Amino acid sequence: MYAQRTFRDIVNIGPHCLERFIDSTNAPEIKALDIELAGCSNLSGTYQVGRVTPPNHTIFYSLKGSGKILTPSGEYALPASSVIILPAHQSFEVQIDQFDETSATPDATEVTKNEASEVQDRVNAEKAPQAQIEQSSEPAPRAEQEQWDIIWLNLSDCPRWQHFFDVEHPVQHNIELSGLHHAMELLYLETNSQHRQAVIPIIQQYLQHIATPVKSTHQVRLSALFAAVEKQLQFNWDIDALVDKVHYSAPHLHRLCLAQFGRSPMQHVIYLRMVRAKNLLISTQWPIAYIANYVGYSNVFTFSKRFKKSQGMPPSEFRQRQSLH
């Protein structure tokens, strides 16, 4: 049973943590989605943030590394490609993995004391000789495997996000939100309001996707598997590589693919390769042999034969017909 925990408002962020904040001053467009505050963070070493009954919903998505979220209902690991939805008015605490709780700030009063101490340290450092300043420099960052890259959003407790109170399983694993990350980084960097406005529908789409209940864990894992395949179509995918990637047995993966795609696992790999090949034939002037290698066929004859079987014509004829439209 999970031991009852006392939650506190805590901000204990070490010197090796980098955060980029998105708010209504640098991106007023976020108000259209009832986003109060958001950010992209690269965390290393000490990171501990706690809230007591926060007035807004909070979403954390792990891009790299891992952290843990403590809530009244339990402790949740948040490895890469995982997202957690924390509804408004629920206390929580978030930490980078391997955070040393003995160094944590016990209460808000001590935060103030530490800040005062830091100010005095800076005054003393300014008076000290250069050699002494160098000796008292901050410790080196922790090992790279302890770095945690995340994005996070605070969403208003309003009708738009009311369904967050009904989330049964707060953590979703193997979910792809790198597009949301890129959109948020662009929102932070872009100074042109029209360009920022163009990013808002992308962020809205991803947030709606997060809010949609996951009907099947198998569907999520299959989507993650073939998203990885699409990123490496040139790789020599076979059934062994696929089952190693998704951690299913070959017969089970076969049944799931037939149910979801109407194709076997390898037939779906071929399907993805042919889709990419068609796009490249239409949008580029790359030689057919080059395209063949790009989508995983070292032999152009094998590629042409496979493409003809899929599209009813060889790739050269397909390209010629598309150019006439």
C-alpha positions in Angstrom: 0.0 0.0 0.0 1.2 3.5 -0.8 2.3 5.4 2.3 0.4 8.6 2.9 2.6 11.6 2.0 2.5 15.2 3.1 2.7 17.5 0.1 4.2 21.0 0.1 4.7 23.8 -2.3 8.4 23.3 -3.2 10.7 24.7 -5.8 14.2 23.2 -5.5 15.9 23.5 -8.9 19.7 23.0 -9.2 22.1 25.1 -11.3 22.3 22.6 -14.2 18.6 22.8 -15.0 17.6 24.9 -18.0 14.0 26.0 -18.6 12.2 28.0 -21.3 8.9 29.4 -20.2 6.0 30.2 -22.5 3.4 32.5 -21.0 1.0 35.2 -22.0 3.8 37.9 -22.2 5.9 36.2 -24.9 3.1 34.1 -26.5 -0.3 35.6 -25.8 -1.8 33.2 -28.4 -1.8 30.4 -25.8 -4.8 32.1 -24.1 -7.0 30.7 -27.0 -6.3 27.2 -25.7 -6.7 28.1 -22.0 -3.0 27.5 -21.4 -1.8 29.5 -18.5 1.9 28.6 -18.6 4.0 26.0 -20.4 7.7 25.2 -20.8 10.5 23.1 -22.2 13.0 21.9 -19.7 16.4 20.2 -19.7 17.0 18.9 -16.2 20.0 17.5 -14.6 21.0 17.1 -11.0 18.6 18.6 -8.4 15.0 19.1 -9.6 12.1 18.9 -7.2 8.8 20.8 -7.8 5.8 20.3 -5.6 2.3 21.8 -5.5 -0.5 21.7 -3.0 -3.9 21.6 -4.5 -2.9 23.6 -7.6 -5.8 25.5 -9.3 -4.9 24.2 -12.8 -4.4 21.0 -14.7 -0.7 20.0 -15.3 0.7 17.8 -18.1 4.2 16.5 -18.1 5.7 14.7 -21.1 9.1 13.0 -20.9 11.3 13.4 -24.0 14.5 11.8 -22.7 15.6 10.3 -19.4 13.1 9.7 -16.7 11.5 11.2 -13.6 8.9 10.3 -11.1 5.6 11.9 -10.1 4.3 11.5 -6.5 0.5 12.0 -6.0 -1.9 11.2 -3.2 -2.9 8.0 -5.0 0.6 6.7 -5.6 4.0 7.1 -7.3 4.4 7.0 -11.1 7.5 6.6 -13.2 7.7 8.8 -16.2 10.2 7.3 -18.7 10.8 8.7 -22.2 7.8 8.8 -24.5 5.4 8.9 -21.5 2.9 11.5 -20.5 1.0 12.1 -17.2 -2.1 14.2 -16.7 -2.5 15.7 -13.2 -6.0 17.2 -12.7 -6.5 20.5 -11.0 -6.7 20.5 -7.1 -4.7 17.3 -6.8 -1.4 17.8 -5.0 1.7 16.4 -6.6 5.5 16.4 -6.5 7.8 15.8 -9.5 11.4 14.8 -9.3 14.2 13.7 -11.7 15.2 10.1 -11.1 17.8 9.5 -8.4 17.0 12.8 -6.7 18.4 12.8 -3.2 15.6 13.7 -0.9 18.0 14.5 1.9 19.0 17.6 0.0 15.4 18.7 -0.6 14.0 21.9 0.7 11.7 21.0 3.6 9.4 24.0 3.5 8.7 27.4 2.0 10.4 29.1 5.0 13.6 27.3 4.2 13.4 28.3 0.6 13.5 31.9 1.8 16.5 31.2 4.1 18.4 29.5 1.2 17.7 32.5 -1.1 19.1 34.8 1.6 22.1 32.6 2.0 22.7 32.5 -1.7 22.6 36.3 -1.8 25.3 36.5 0.9 27.4 34.0 -0.9 27.3 36.1 -4.0 28.4 39.2 -2.0 31.3 37.2 -0.4 32.3 35.8 -3.8 32.5 39.3 -5.3 34.9 40.3 -2.5 37.0 37.2 -2.9 40.1 36.9 -5.2 39.6 35.2 -8.5 41.4 32.0 -7.5 39.0 31.6 -4.6 36.0 32.1 -6.9 37.2 29.4 -9.2 37.6 27.0 -6.3 34.1 27.6 -5.1 32.4 27.1 -8.5 29.3 24.9 -8.9 29.8 21.1 -9.0 29.9 19.4 -12.3 26.5 18.2 -13.7 25.5 14.6 -13.1 26.0 11.8 -15.5 24.2 12.1 -18.8 21.9 9.2 -18.0 20.4 11.3 -15.2 19.4 14.1 -17.6 15.7 14.5 -18.0 14.2 16.5 -20.9 10.5 17.3 -20.5 7.8 19.6 -21.7 5.0 20.7 -19.4 1.8 22.7 -19.6 -0.5 24.3 -17.0 -4.1 24.3 -18.3 -7.0 26.3 -16.8 -9.7 24.5 -14.9 -12.4 25.3 -17.4 -15.0 23.5 -19.4 -12.6 22.8 -22.3 -10.4 20.6 -20.0 -13.1 19.4 -17.6 -12.7 15.8 -18.7 -9.2 15.7 -17.2 -11.0 15.0 -13.9 -12.3 11.8 -15.4 -8.9 10.3 -16.4 -8.8 6.8 -15.0 -5.1 6.1 -15.8 -3.0 9.3 -15.5 0.1 7.9 -17.3 0.2 7.0 -20.9 3.3 5.1 -22.2 4.7 4.9 -25.7 3.0 8.0 -26.9 4.6 10.2 -29.6 4.5 13.9 -28.7 7.7 15.2 -30.3 5.6 17.3 -32.6 4.1 19.1 -29.6 7.7 19.7 -28.3 8.8 21.2 -31.6 5.7 23.4 -31.7 6.3 24.7 -28.2 10.0 25.4 -28.9 8.9 27.4 -32.0 6.2 29.2 -30.0 9.0 30.2 -27.5 11.4 31.4 -30.2 9.2 33.0 -32.7 8.8 36.8 -32.5 6.2 37.1 -35.3 2.7 36.9 -33.9 1.3 35.5 -37.1 3.8 32.7 -37.1 3.0 31.9 -33.5 -0.7 31.9 -34.3 0.0 29.3 -37.0 1.5 26.9 -34.3 -1.6 27.1 -32.1 -3.7 24.6 -34.1 -0.9 22.1 -33.9 -0.7 22.3 -30.2 -4.5 22.1 -29.9 -4.5 18.9 -32.0 -1.8 17.3 -29.7 -3.6 18.3 -26.5 -6.9 16.8 -27.9 -5.0 13.6 -28.7 -3.7 13.4 -25.1 -7.2 13.9 -23.8 -8.6 11.1 -25.8 -8.9 7.9 -23.7 -6.6 5.1 -24.9 -8.9 2.3 -26.0 -6.2 -0.3 -26.4 -2.6 -0.7 -25.1 -1.9 -2.9 -28.1 -2.9 -0.1 -30.5 -0.6 2.3 -28.7 2.3 -0.2 -28.9 1.7 -0.9 -32.6 1.6 2.7 -33.4 4.9 3.3 -31.6 6.4 0.3 -33.4 5.6 1.4 -36.9 6.3 5.0 -36.2 9.9 3.8 -35.4 9.8 1.7 -38.6 8.9 4.8 -40.6 11.8 6.7 -39.2 14.2 3.9 -40.5 12.7 2.5 -43.6 16.2 1.9 -44.9 16.8 -0.6 -42.1 16.7 -4.3 -42.9 13.4 -5.0 -41.0 12.4 -8.6 -40.6 10.0 -10.2 -38.2 12.7 -10.8 -35.6 13.6 -7.1 -35.5 10.0 -6.2 -35.2 9.2 -8.5 -32.3 12.4 -7.4 -30.5 11.3 -3.8 -30.9 7.7 -4.2 -29.7 8.3 -7.2 -27.2 5.6 -9.4 -28.6 5.8 -12.9 -29.8 5.7 -13.3 -33.6 2.3 -15.0 -33.7 0.8 -12.4 -31.3 2.2 -9.5 -33.4 0.8 -11.1 -36.5 -2.7 -11.4 -35.0 -2.6 -7.8 -33.8 -1.4 -6.4 -37.2 -4.1 -8.3 -39.0 -6.7 -6.9 -36.7 -5.5 -3.3 -36.9 -4.2 -3.0 -40.4 -5.6 -6.0 -42.3 -2.0 -6.9 -43.1 0.8 -9.0 -41.6 3.7 -7.2 -39.9 6.0 -7.5 -42.9 3.2 -6.6 -45.3 2.7 -3.4 -43.3 6.4 -2.6 -43.5 6.2 -3.0 -47.3 3.1 -0.8 -47.3 5.0 2.0 -45.5 7.9 1.7 -47.9 5.7 2.0 -50.9 3.9 5.0 -49.5 7.3 6.7 -49.0 8.5 5.6 -52.4 5.4 7.1 -54.1 5.9 10.4 -52.3 9.6 10.6 -53.3 8.8 9.7 -56.9 6.3 12.6 -57.0 8.2 15.2 -55.1 11.8 14.7 -56.1 13.9 14.0 -59.1 16.0 11.4 -57.3 17.1 8.4 -59.4 15.0 5.4 -58.8 17.9 3.4 -57.6 18.5 6.1 -54.9 14.9 6.0 -53.8 15.0 2.2 -53.7 18.0 2.3 -51.3 16.3 5.1 -49.3 13.2 2.9 -48.5 15.2 -0.3 -47.8 15.9 -2.1 -51.1 19.5 -2.5 -52.1 18.5 -4.1 -55.4 16.6 -1.7 -57.7 15.2 -4.7 -59.6 13.6 -6.1 -56.4 12.3 -2.6 -55.6 10.7 -2.2 -59.1 9.1 -5.6 -58.9 7.7 -4.9 -55.5 6.5 -1.4 -56.5 4.8 -2.8 -59.6 3.0 -5.4 -57.6 1.8 -2.7 -55.2 0.9 0.0 -57.7 0.2 -1.9 -60.9 3.0 -0.2 -62.8 6.8 0.2 -62.4 8.2 3.3 -60.6 9.4 5.0 -63.8 5.9 4.8 -65.4 4.3 6.0 -62.1 6.6 9.0 -62.0 5.9 9.8 -65.7 2.1 9.6 -65.2 2.2 11.8 -62.1 4.2 14.5 -64.0 1.5 14.8 -66.6 -1.2 15.7 -64.0 
